[in-house]
Amino acid sequence: MPTTKRTAAIIVAAGRGLRAGSGGPKQYRSIGGRTVISRAMEPFCRHPQIFAVQPVLNPDDAAMFNEAVSDMRYQPPASGGATRQASVRAGLEALAGQSPDIVLIHDAARPFVTAAVISRAIDAAGLTGAAVPAIPVTDTIKLIGDSGHVEATPDRARLRIAQTPQSFRYDVILGAHRRAAREGRDDFTDDAALAEWAGLTVATFEGDPANMKLTTPEDFVREEARLGAMLGDIRTGSGYDVHAFGDGDHLMICGVRVPHTRGFLAHSDGDVGLHALVDAILGALADGDIGSHFPPSDPQWKGAASDRFLKYAVDRVAARGGRIAHLDVTLICERPKIGPFRDAMRARIAEITGLNLSRVGVKATTSERLGFTGREEGVAAMASATIRLPWDDKGWSD
């Protein structure tokens, strides 16, 4: 079966993840600055051989899901069942109208799947009709009896750890799931086991040791540490912006409406604090400046809210696999007084960027009545951004 067949993917995200401890369903928790489910879904949404991504979730999680994956394209989510097996079947049934030839079934709790593993899954299903990614077992395994004593030591050379995405001919795995439902079998721990029960021969293909499932609190701690080690290219950028006063009764500064006797003369809302932060982030990325991404000659940015610009810069960091570590802005003006609004500004920047409040600094100073700010003709802002990017194989990020 050629790999040009229509391929869909099911992302199973209906579980509660109780073993992962407190904090809500594990698929919506943050790891490395992003939710687990967004990391798990994105490689499938971006893969050129996948035409449809079918999420399966608990309806109670709809708001969290929509927020986590708002920038991705996927099928309307299906409602999961009481077991993983029931949730997979719901996803398969939801795809019936799409007529896929191949379907990949992936756990949302595996956030580090790569495009290479997905491609291997598609190729394997095309060749065999049923296949799972597998990695060798490196530890010795013991078979323990009811008494707690060792009964056997399997040959680890023949043992493998099964992962997802598991890949199948769509019609075959759908038929197997429907048969299991008719016969009251709901105890299969993965789709390969169900396929084996249905009489299918299941092949294996090369998995990825990094493609591990997040199950316990210790898993989250370990992977956070691993991601931190990977993001070893630490960069800083600086930004500066200034806007003169014009007519108006308020100023937008760091995303907060500040009452004033004047307004800003600007193409957008004139938020000097956010503009300086955007340039600082883009500078750390070596990715131009705010004017090159949002030219003032473009009428669509007339009066635009500057939180859009800051969110765009944050997304540019995420697209490079990076994280923002710290943001700091200094506002320079005689009036308005920034102190009463400082906490609200920090909170608004944290909200826009998704950073913890402890990673956002806002300061203010005057110019001792010198220069245009001293004459109360406008406001200036300086900003710095610290970001972390992953190393590439040459020791420097691209």
N, C-alpha and C positions, 0 to 999 in steps of 0.2 A: 504494500500500500504506500503510495508516494506521500511525501511530507507536505504536498500542496493541498491535501484534503483540509476541509474546514475544521478548525480546531477551536474549541471553547474551553473555558476554565471555570471551575467551581471553587469558591473560597468559603470554607466552612468556618463560620464565626458566631455560632449560636450558643456556644458553651458558656458556663459561668466561671470556669477557671478557679474553683475553690481552693485547690492545692497551692495556688500562687499567693495565698494570703490576702490580707485586706487591701482595699483600694479599688474595688469594682472589678468587672470582667477584665481579664488580663489583656485581651486583644485591644482594649481602649486605653491602656496605660502607656505612658511615655517611656521610650528607651532611646537614648542618644538624641534626645530632643524631638523625636517624632513618635507618633502612636505606633504600636505594634502592627495594627491592621493596615495602616497606610504603607508601612514598609513591606508587608506581605503582599498587598494587592498591586502596588505600583509596577513591579517587574512584569506582571501578566498584562496589565493595562497598556504597557508600552511595547510589548513584544509584537513584532511585525507579523508573526504567524498566527496570532490569536485574534479572532474576530469578535468574540463576546466573552465578557467576564461576568459570571453569575454569583453574586454574594448570597449567602444564606445566614440570616441572623435572627436573634430574638427580637420580636417587635418592640419590646420595651427599650431596646438599645438604639432605636431609629435615630434619635437626635444626636447621640454620640457618634454614630456611624456617619451620618451626613456631614457633621463637622470635620471628622477625621479625613474623609476622602472627597471633599467638595470639589477638588480640582481634577478628579479622574472620571473616565467614562466607563460605565458599566450598565448591566441590565438591571431593571427594577428588582430590588432584593426580594428573595423568597423567605418565607417564615420557616424557621427551623423547628425540629421536633424534639421529643423528650430525650432522644439519644443521638449520637453522632450519625449512626446509620440512617435514622429517620431524616436527619437534616440533609444528608447527602442525597437521599432519594428525592426530597423536596427540590433540591437544586437540579437534579436530573430531569424531573418532571417539568420544571420551569423552563428548561431549554428545549422542550419537545417541539415548540413552534419554530425554533431556529434551525433545526435539522443539522446539527453538527455531525461530522464523521468521527472525530476524536474528541475526547473530553479528558482534561486534566483535573484531578481532585486534590486540593491543597488545604492544609490546616492554616488558619489565620494566625495561629500561635508560632508559626515558623517565619519570622520576619526577615530572614537573611537569605532567602532563595535568590539565585542568580539567573540571568538570562541564559547562561550556558547550560545550567541544569534543566531549565524549561525546554530549551532546544533539544537536549538529549531525550527528554520525556516524550516530546512529539515524535522524534525519529523512532524511538523504541516502540511506541504504540503503532506507528505506521508499519513496522516490520513484523510485530508479533501479535498485536491486538490487545495485549495486557502486559504491563511492565511497571516495576517499582524501582526508585533509586535506592541504592544500598551501599553501605560502607562497611569495611571489615571490623570485626570485633578485636580489640587489642588486649583486653583483659581475659583472664581465665574465667570461665563461667561454670558454676556449680548448680546441679539439679538437687533441690532440697526436698525431702519427704515431710510428711505431717509431723514427724517426731523432731524435726529440725536438724536431722543428720543428713550428710551428703549421700545421695544415692548414685550419682553419676557425674562425670566430668566430660561434657560434650567436646568434640574436636572443634576448637575454635576456628580452624582453617575453613570449616564449612559453615560457620555462623556469620550472619550479616545483620546489621542494624537497618531496618526499613525506614525510609523517610517519605515525604511527599514533596512534589506532586506525583501521585500515582496516575498512570495514563492508561486509557482503555479505548477500544472502539465503543462509541457511544451506545449503539443499539444493543451490544452484548452486555455491557455493565448495567444499562437500564433494565434489561430483561432479567438479569440476575437479582437486582434489587427488588423488582416486582415479585419475583418468585419467592424470595426470602420473606417478604411481607405477607404473601398468601399463606406461607407455611409457618408463620409465627416465629421466625428466626430473627432476633434483634440483638444478638450478643456478639457480633463481629466487631473486633477492635480496629480494623482498617478494611479498606475496600479490596485489597489483595486477598485477605482471608476469605471474604465473601465470594470473590471470584474463584478461589481454589475450591470452595464448597460447591460452587455451581459447575465445576468440572473444567474450568479454564486452566490452561497452562500459563503461568505467570513468569515472565522473564525479568531479569534485573538489568539495570544499567548503572553507570557510575554516579554515585551521589556526591555530597559535599560535606565534609566534617563541620563546616561552619553553619550548615543548614539544620541546626538543632532546634528542637521544640522547647519553648519556654514553659516550664511547668511549676517550678517552685520559686520562692523568693530568692533562693541562692542563685538560680539561673539568671534572674534579672541583675543581681549584683555582679555576677561573672561577666555577662555580656556588656554591661555598662563599662566595666573596666577594660574589656577588650576593645570596645569602640573608642574609649578615651585614648588608648595606646595607639590606635590606628590614626587618630586625628592629631598627628604630631607636628604638622606644618602650621605653626602659630604665626599669624600675620596681624599687623595693625594698620589702620588707615585713618586719615584725618579729613575733616570737612569744614568748610566755612561758608556762611551765607549772610547776607545783609538785605534788609528791605527798608525803604523809606516810608514815612507816614504819609497818609492821604486822608481823604474823608472817611468817616465811619465812626462807630461807637464801640468797637471791640477789636481785639487782635486774637488770631489763632496762634498759640505758641505751644509747641510740644503736644499738639492734639487737644489742647484745652482752650475753651473760649474765655478770654480775659477781658473784662470790661475796661474801656479806655476812652479817652476823649477823641482819639483818632483811630483810623484803620490803616491797613497796609496797602501800599501801591504794589500790585503784583498780578501776574498772569493767572496763577492758581490762587489758593487762599493765603499765600505768603507766609506760611509757617516756617520761620527761619530755623527753629530748632530741629524740626523733622527734616528739612532740606539738608541741613548740615550733617545729620546722622546718615541720610541716604548717601551723600558723597563719601562719608567716612567708610561705610560698608563697601560701596563700589570701589573705593580706593584700595581697601584691603584685598579685594578680588582682582585688582588691576583690570577693571571692567568699565572704564570710561567714567563719566560723571552724570549727574542728574539731567543736565541739559541734553546729553547725547541720547538718553533713553526717553526723555519727555520734553522735546523741544518746545520752547515758548511760542514758536511759529505755528504750532499745531493747535487748531481751535478746540479740539476735544478736551484739552487740559485747561481751558478757560474756566476759572473759578473752582477747579477740582480740589477735593479734599486731599491733603498731603498724606493722610494715613495710607492711601492707595500706593503712593510712591515708596513709602517705607516698607509696606508689606511686599511689594515687588522686589526690593533689594534683599529682604530676608529670604524670599523664595529663590533668588539667584544663588545665595549661599547654600540652601538645601539642595538645589539642583547639582551642585558640585560635590555633594556628599558631605558638606561641612556643617559647622555649628557656630553660632554667635556666642562668644564667651562673656562679653561685657560691652556695654555702651555707656558713653559719658558725654554730656553736652554742657557747655558753659554759655550762658546768655549774658549779653553785654548791653546795658541800657540804664538810663537814669530813672525812667518811668516806662511802663508800670512797674510796681514792686513785685518781684517774682516770689518772694518768700511765702506769701499766703497760698500760692498755687503749686508750690514745688512738689508736694506729695501727690497731688492729682496728676501732675505732669509725668512723674515717674510711673505712676500706676497706669496711665494711658499708654505710655511707650511700652511698658511690659505687656499690656493687653494686645497691642498691635503686633508685637514681635514674638509673643509666646515665651518670653524670658521670665525667669523668676525676678521678683522685685529687687532682690539683693544684687542683681547684675545690671541694674540701671542707675546711673547717677545723673542728677540735674543740679547745676550750680548757677549762681548769678553774681555779677559784679558790675560796678560802674566804671566809667573811664575818667573819673575825677573831673567831670565837666569839660574834658578835652575832646576835640574832634566832633564828628557828626552825631555820635551817640551822646556826647556831653552836651551838645546843643539841643538834645531831644528831637532830632530829626529822623530817628529811626532806631532799629534794633539790629544787633549783630549776634551771630552765634558761631561758636567753634565746637567741634565734636570729634571724638575718637571712637573707633570700633576695634575690638579684638575678636578675631575669628580663628577657628581651627579647621583646617582642611586635611583630607587624607593624603598620605604619601603615595606616590606612584612607585613602580618597580625600580625607578632610578634614584629613589630617595627624595624626590621633589614632586609636589603635586603638579598636575598639568595646569 
